[in-house]
Amino acid sequence: MFDELRDSVVGAVGSPAVLTDARLVDVMVGLHRLEAVVAERTLALMAELGVRRNAEVTVGLPSGCWSSCGEELAESEVSAALTMGRAFAGIQIAFGLSLRERLPRVREALAAGELDVYRARLIDSETRNVDDEHLAAVESEVLARVRAAAAGGGVGLTGRRLANAVRRAVVQVDPAGVRARRVRAKRERFVGTSPCEDAMVTLIGKLTADDGRILEGRLREVANTVCPRDPRTFEQRKADALMVLISGNSQLPCVCGRVDCTQPAADAAPVARKALVHVLVRESTLCGEDEEPGYLDGYGVIDADHARDLAKGAVVKPVKVPATADPAGRAGESSEPATDPPGRSAADQKRTQSAATQPGRQAAGASPEPELESEPELDGDSEAASDADYGAAADAVPDSAPDTAAPPPDSALRYRPEATLDTWMRIVFGTCAWPHCDVPAWDCDLDHRIPFDHNNPAAGGPTTEANLTPYCRRHHRMKHTGHWRQHRRPDGDVDYTAPTGHTYRQPGGGAFNLLDIDPGGMNTGGNERGPVEDADGVGDTGPEDGHLRRRHRTRAQNRAARIHTERRLNRQRIDDATARREDHLRIMFGHSGKAAGEDNDEHHEDGEDEQCPY
């Protein structure tokens, strides 16, 4: 069978050397989809073997028989047949059983080549703690988002974007369960080191999402205190920055070795206090009127209680639409008809707010200092960009110019965007705009698609929403090589055309899209509108600004749902503890009535001594 399948595939593909660039990509895509089909069949066979071995062991065994369980029998056969370790064989069998019993729709999508194994496994991992009663709804919602994103030439969802889509669906159907699992997971936080080769150690740990973002922000901040000529990579500087912070300092010593080093003296170095954490959440959620999720910059979807916890003591301000932005999503430079981006609900017009997690730090919508970058600024239209940095950047062909029929505001004629526009762009995109890049937008450069004209700003390349795109440093460079072309559509989606001519559509919307918020329902106004502090210190611009809220359940219903879920979890914990005690007693006082350890001749991997009847 293998020889026939192999010969048919090799014969259909042919030699890669004779294929054109475009044909190489087409065949690669086809084979990748075929891998998913083959993987689904392989996992289905593993699952069937596991079911059969479980049935054989469960039926007809005498009481007290000392035998391997069905999972162990299946693992041993799969491990031997496929030349893989026992543990990995068990993981594969469990994944196959999950697709068969818990996620039948995901299995069908895998069998059709719509999902690859990585994405199917990610969905399985993110839904592992979802109750069976909610699982079908989550599965349907996630696959609908995956298929919608891939429709019409879209790039689909993967990585953090797919994980966020799953979390969004889970929060929608089981918010109380999400809260209970988050509280339980927080108890598992830790930090440690593990020795590795070449006199190094690996730093391992598990922190809350907001603490992780704070740590990342501080490391970036300290890593950027050196002069531009420091020879270390950004990742190396971040590692050194950790030790600097541990020692109680706030400046990383520069190692450029130059007598004209521009690093300020340690006692003169300012300690920046930027918005290290940003949270986007509806005002109605902050007030406890609904359980709509929030969005944590650099992490993704969080449940409503988590968002409210982070907002306590934080700087909370309304998200403002800059005067140069079109909240309805009209980019202006395309003559193509506008279409609704996948997953965006035009009916949902909601007021949003953004919160930083610590007092005294700037919130989104405030006026923070410019973001520190990992390297000297390399905007392709900047005077600081050098030929060595960009190579053929000067020859890159820009997109067609945005519509400039109306005179641009004064802020559009300045190179750096105003704080309101800066914040808006990072919320609108959420991450780096390049397909499948998950670098948080707040860690990205804001690139002028049409280069800014420093000599004559009115000549083109305005600093407006339609002309700015966030890119991480890697993809910022990639954009300016001129090998790829970008075209921003009227609906906010961005088309990326590869050197082979293949076009990949990256859906726009960012956090707004993920939270089903229509920015078209928000008012413009730039920096003119400041927040009005209410009695609780939460920014509020009043009902005249058109706060449109959606209430799914009453407060009493939300509270009842949380109580019901937590009681169920408490009962489960009690039942589990009782079962463990009974197992312990059964082991300690087995069939011979002797205490454990008197006749034992083997110590098992799970740390428990079983009494051998032989």
N, C-alpha and C positions, 0 to 999 in steps of 0.2 A: 504493500500500500504506500509506504513512504517513497519508494523509488518512483512510482507513478505520479504522485503528487509533486515531488521535486522536479521531475522532468517536465511536467506541464507548466509549472511556474517559471522555471529557467527558460523554457522554450518561448513562453509568452513575453518575458522581459527582454531577452536577448542580452547582448553585450553593452554595458554602460558606455563604452568608449565610442559607440556609433550613434548614440542618442544626442539630440540637441539639448540645450540647456532647459528649454521649456518641457521637453519630453522627459528629461530626467526627473523634474519635479512632479510631473503628472504620474509617472510610474511609481515614484517614491510614495505619493499619497495613496495610490491604489494598493500597494503592498502593505502600507501601514494599516489600512482598513482591513486587509486580508488577515493581518496578524491578529486583529481583534476578533475576527470570526473564528480563527483557529484557537485562540486562547479561550473563547467562550466554550467551544466544544471540549477542550482539554479540561477546563474547570468543571464542566458538567459531568464528565466521566469520573473525575476525582470525587465529586459530591455523591454520585451514585455508588461508588465503591465504599465511601464512608457510611452511607445509609445501610448498605447490605451488611457490612461488618458489624455495625451497631445492632442490627436485627438479629444476627447470628449469636452475638454474645448475650443479648438481653433475654432471648427465648431459651428456656430449657436448662439454664444453669442451676445446679443445686445450691441451696443456701450455704453461704460461707465458702464457696469455691474460690480459690486463690488463682485469679486469672487476669490477663490484660483486658483492658476495656476495648470497645470497638474502635475508638479514635486511635488508640495506640496500634492496633492491628492494621488499620488503613494507612497510618503514617509509615509504618515499617515497609509496606508493599510499595507505596508511592516513592518513598525515599530510595529503595533499592532499584526500582524500575527506571526512575528519571535521574538518578545520580545526583541527589540533593540531600542536604542534611535533614534530620528528623524534624527539627523545629520548623524549617521552611516548608517542609511537606505538610506539616500541621496547619501552617498559615494558609497555604494554598487550598487545602481541603475545606477549612473554615470559610474562606472566601467563596469557594464554589457553593457551599451549603447556604451561605447568606444570599447569594444571587438566586438560588433555587427557591428558598423558602421565604426570604424577607423582601427581596428586591426583584420581583419577576419582570417589571418593566425595564429596569436597568439592564437585566440580562438580555432582554429582547433588543434593546438599543445596542448592546455590545455585539450580539449576534448579527445585527444588520450593519455593523461597521460605523454606526453613528457615534459611538464612544470608543475610546481606546481603553486598555487595561488600567492605565494610570488614573484616568478620570473616573472610571467605574470604582476603582479601589478608594479614591478620595471620597466619593459619595458614600460608599459603605462605611468608611471611617467616621465621617461627619454625622451619620445617622445611627451610629452604633447604640447610642443611649436613648433613642426615640422609642416611645411605647408603640406597641403593635397597632393600637387603635388610631394612632396619628400617622403611621408610616406611609400608608397608601396616599394620603393627601400630600405629604412632603415629597414623595417620589414623583407624583404627577406634576406638582408645581415646579420642581427642579428640572425635570425633563422638558417641560414647556419652555422654561427660560433658556435651556441649552439649545433647543431646536430653534427658538425665535432668534437667538443671537447668531446662529449659523445660517439663517435664511438670508437669501439675497446677497450671497458673497461674503457674509460676516465671518469673522475668525472663530466664532464659538467661544465657549468659556472653559478655562482651565486654571490650575493653580489657585491663587488667592481669590480670583474673581469667581471661580466655581465654588470654592469653599464659602464665600460670602453669600452666594445664591442659595446654597443649602441652609446656611444659618438663618437667612432671611425667611425661608419657608418654615424652618423649625420654630422660629420665634412666633410666626403667625399662628400656628396651630397649637403650640404647647408652650406658651410663655412662662407658666409657673414651673414646668419641668426644667426649662432652661435655667431659671433662677436657682432652683435647688441643686442642679448639677454644677453650676458655677461656684456656689458656696462650698460644695463638697470638693471640687477640684482645687480651690484655693488652699485647702488644708494640706495639699500635696506639694506645695512649693518647696524648693530647696536650691542650694548652690553647692557645688563641689568641684573637685579636680580629679582627673584620672591620668595616671602616667602613660606616656606614649613614647615612641622611639626618638632617638637623637637628642636625649636630654631635654625633652619638652613634656608638657602636660596639656591635656585637653580640658578646657573649662566647660563644665556642664551645669545645667540648672533649669529650673522651671519657675517663672515669675508670673504675676498677673499681667494682663495685656498692657494696662496703663503704666505699671512699674517698668515693664520692658521698654516701652516707648520713651519714658523719662531717662532710663539708662542709656538708650541709644542716642537720644538728643544730647545728653551731657558728654558722651564720648566724642560725638561729632564736634561739639563746641570746643572741647579742649584740643582735639586733634588739629583744629584750624588755627591754633595760636602760634604756629611756626611761620617762618617766612616762606615765600613762594619757592625758594631754591632748596628747601629741605629735600634730600634724596629719597626719603622713605615713601612707600606707597601709602595711600589713605588707610588701608586696612592695617598696615604695620603701625601707623601713627595712632589708630584707635586702640590697638593692643597696648601700646606704651601709655596712652592716655588713661587707661584703667589703673595702671600702677601709680600714675601721677595723682589721680583722685584718691586712691587708697592712702597715699602718703600725706594727704591733706592739702595738696597744692591745686592750683587751677590753671597753670600754664605748663605746656609741654616744651622742654628745652629743645631749641633748634640745633640740628647737627650738620648744618650746611658747611660749617668751618670757614666761612668767609668773614673777612674783617669788616666788610660793609653790610653785614647781616641787618636786615630791617626789623627783626623781631624786637618789640619794645622790652624794656627792662621788666623783670618779674614784678617789682613793686609798682610799676606803672601800667601793667596790663589790665585792662578792664575785664571784669567778669560779666559776660553777657547774660542777660536773663530773657531768653526768647520764649515764645509759646512752644514748649516742648511737646505738649499733648493737645490735640484738638478733638472735640467731640461735636458732631452734628446731631441735633435732636429737635423734635417738634416742641413748641411751647406747651401744647396740650398734654404731651407726655410728661414734661417737667412738672406740670401742675397736678399730675396724677389722674387726669381725665381719661386717658387711654393707655394701652400697653404697647404702643408702636415702638419698634426698635430704634436704636441710635446707631451712629457710625463713628468708630474710633479710628482716627488717622493712623495709618500704618498697621492696623489690625483688621478692621472691617466691622461687620455687624455685631452689635452687642444688645443685650436685652434691656428693656426699659428701666428696670430697677438698677442695673449697672450704670446706665447713663445718669440716672438721678443721683446715685451715690457719688459719681465723679463730679457732678455739678455742685455738690455741697461745698461751700467755701471757695468756689472757683469764680473766675471772672466770666460772667454770662452776658452776652450781648447779641442782639438780633443780627442775622445775616443780612447785609445790605446788597442790593443790586447796583453795581456801578453804572454811572451815566453812560459809559461807552459800551455797555453790554445789552444784548437783546435777550431777555429772560425766556422768550418763547422759543429760542434756539435757532434763530435765523442768522446764519453766518454771513450771508450777503454776497459771497463771491461766486456762487454757482447759479447757473441758469436752470438747473434741474429742479423739478417739482419737489417740494418738501414732503417728507414722509415721517410718520411717528416712529421714533427709535424703539427697538424691541423692549418690552417690559415697562415702558413709561405710560402712566395712566393720565390721559388728558383731563379726566374728571377730577383728579385729586389736586386741588389748589390749596396748598397749606403754607402757613407761616413757619419758618424754621429758626432755630437758634443754635449757636455754637458755644461750647464751653471749654475752657482750659481746666485742668484738674487741680491746680494749686493756686492759692491766693497770691496775688502780686504778679503773676505771669500774664502775659498778654493772651487774650482770647482771639479766636478768629473773628474778624470784623473790627478789631481794634487797630492800633497803628504801631506794630512792632518794628524793631530795627530790621534792616535787610538780613535775610537768611545767610548764615555762613555756609560757604560751599566747601566741598571736599578738596578742591584745588582752586587756583586762581581762576577768575571768571573767564569762560570760554564761549560766550555767546557769539554766534557766527557773524553777527552784524556789529559786534563791539570793536572799538578801537584797540582793545587789549588783545584781540585774537591775532595770533601770529600765523605765518605761512607754515611754520613747523608744526603747529598744533592742528592745522586743518588741511594741509596739502592743497587739494583742488577745491577747497571751499569757495574760493572766489568765483569759480566757474560754475557753481551749482545753479541750476535754472530754478528760479522761485516760482511759486504758484501765481496764478492770475491775481491781480490786485483786488482787495475788497472794495465793495461799493463805497465810494466817497462822494456821493451826490450831495449829502448834507455836510456842512463844514464841521470838522472834528472839534471836540472841546479842547481846551488848553492842555488838559492832562494827556491827551493823545499825542501831543507834540513833545513830550518828555520821554527820555529813554527808559527810565525806571518806572514801572507802574505804581500808581497810588496804592495805599494799603488796602482799600476796598476792592479794587480790581485784582490785586495780588491774591487776596483771600478768596475772592469769587472764582478765579481760575483754578485754584487748587481744590476747591470744593466741587466744581463742575466736573473735573476730570478724576479726582480721587487718587489716581496713580499716574505714573509715567504714561503718556499717550501712546507709546509704541505697543503694537500687538503683543499681548501676553507678558508684558513687563509689569511687575508688582511693586516697583520702588515707589514709596509714598510720594504724593505730589508735593508735600511740604519739603521733601528732600531733593526736589528737582530744580533745574533751571527753567525759567520762563523764556522761551525762544520766540523771537520775532520771525514769523514765516516769511514776510517780506522784509528784507533787511532795513533796519532803521537808518535814516539818512541823518548823520550827526551834523553835517554841514548845512542841510536844508530840511529840517524835519517835516515841513509841509509838503515836500515833494513825494512822500510815500513812506510805507512801512510804519504806520501809526501804532502807538501803544494802546490797542483796543482789544476787547474780548475776541473779535473776529480774527485778529492778527497774532494772538499769543497762543502758545501751546507748551505745556510742561513736558520736558524730557529729562530723564536721568542723564548723567554726564556721558555715559557710554553711548546712548542713543542720540544724544545731542550731537556728538561727533559724527555718528552714523548718518544723521540727517544732512550734515554739511559736507559729506563726501560727494554728494550728488548722484550716488548710485541708485538711491530710492527716491521716488517722487511721492509727495503727499498732496491730498486734495480734501479740504474740509467741506462737507456737504451742508446744505441748508438746515438739516435736522440736527447738526452737531456731530454726526458720525464722521470719521476720517478714513478716507481710502488711501491705502499704501500700495504703491505699485513697485514690485521687485524688478531687478534687472532682467529677469526672464519674461516680464510682461504680465505675470500673475498679479492680481489685485486682491488685497485683503482688507476687509472693512472692519474697523475697530469701532464698536458702538460707543457713542458719547453718553453723557449724563452723569457718569461717576457716582458719587454718593447720592445725588438726587434720584437718579434712575434706580439705584439699588433699594432706596427707601420708598419708592413709588411717590415721589414728590415732584410736582410739576412746577418748575421755576417760573413758568408763564403766569402763575397766580401771584407772584411777588411783585412789589412795587419797586420802581427805580428811584434813585435819589442820591447815589454816591455818598459822599461824606457829609452831606447837608443834614441828614437825619441822625440825631444822637439818641441813644437809648434813654428811656425814662425809668428810673429805679422805682419799683413798687415797695411795699412794706417788707417784703421778704428779700429784697435785694436782687431780684431777678429782673433783667431788662425786659421792658414791655413797651411797645409803641402804641398800644391802645387799639380799640376795635375799628377806628377809622382807617387803619392800614389794611383792613380786609383779612383778618385772621380767619381762615376757613378750616375748621377742624372736623375730623371724622371720628365718631365714637362707635366702637364695635360692641363694647359691653359696658355696663355700669360699674362703678367702683365696687359695689357689693358683689357683683358677679366675678370681678377680677379677684377680689379677696377670697371668695368662696373657692374659686379654682385653685388658688395658691394653697389654701388650707387643705383641700382635698388631695392635691398632689403630694404635699409634704407629709400628710398622714399616711398615705400609701407608701411613701419611701421609708417612713419610720417603721411601719409594720414589716416592710421587707427587711430592714436592717435587724429588727428583732428576730424574725424568722431565720435569717442567715446566722445570727449569733447562736440561736438555739440549735440549729443544725450542726454548727461547728462544735458546740459542747458535746452533743450526742456522738459525733464522730470521734471526738477525743476520748470519751468514756469507752466507746467500743474498741478503740485501739489499745487503751490502757488495760482494759479488762476484757480480753478476747474470749474465744470459745473455750480455751483451756482454763480460764479464770485466773491466769497468772498476770502479774503486772508486766507492763511493757519492758523489754530489755532483757528478760530472763532467758528466753530462748531465741532471741532475734539473731540472725546471722547476716543481715544486710541493712545498710542505711540508705534510704531512698532519696532521690533527687529533690523531692518536695520538702525534705526536712523532717518527715514523720517516720517513725519506726513501725513497720507493720510486722505482725507476728506470723511467722511462717508455719503453716500446719504440718509441714514435713520435718 
